């Protein structure tokens, strides 16, 4: 990754709500009325949302210039390609397969320790809009 300074990241977050990173192709056009209608009618995720998995790092007070610099050094260390974004609350990595995302989470935990990235690891499926529309479908 090209050297990015913290002020540029902050400005991206202000201008676009997110700072995007990574170089893997990942199709996501966002949620349109068509997808929402399908979800409400069928009580299941539409394509390609049904194949969207997200590895998350919740900053939990760890959003700072030092922690973001450590994070960027960490993502530069990964051999695999990925796509993601971050803001002041969370860093998100996108995957199309749950097994691949779960494998990545194991590696992520080790790398966060190695690069002193502070945050809590979690994962989610698809966009939270779907959970808000039909929370009963998202109970464990």
C-alpha positions, 0 to 999 in steps of 0.5 A: 500500500502506498504511504498514506498519512493519518490526515488523508485517512481522516479526510476520507472518513469526513468526506466519504464516511470511510477510508477504503483499502485493499486491492481485491475485486469485491462486487457490492453495489449497496442495498437497493429497493430491489434487494430490500423487497426480495428480502422482505418477501422471501425472508432470505438474503438476495444475491450477492448479499447472501455470500457476503461475510465481514471480518471486523475489528472494533477499535474500542477506543483504539482508533488513533494515529498510532493504532491506524499506522500499526493497522496499515503496516499489518495489512501490508504484511498479508500475502492474500488480496482483500478489500476493506474499509475503516472509520473511527469505529471499525475496520471491515474486511469483505469475503465471499466465503464463510470458511475463508473469512473464519480462516482469516480471523485466526490469522488476523488475531495473530497479526494484530498481536504481532503489529500491536493493533488494538481492537476486538475481532468480530464477524458479521454476515451481510449489511446491518440493514437486513438485521434491522428489517427482520431481527427475528431472522438473525437470532442465534 
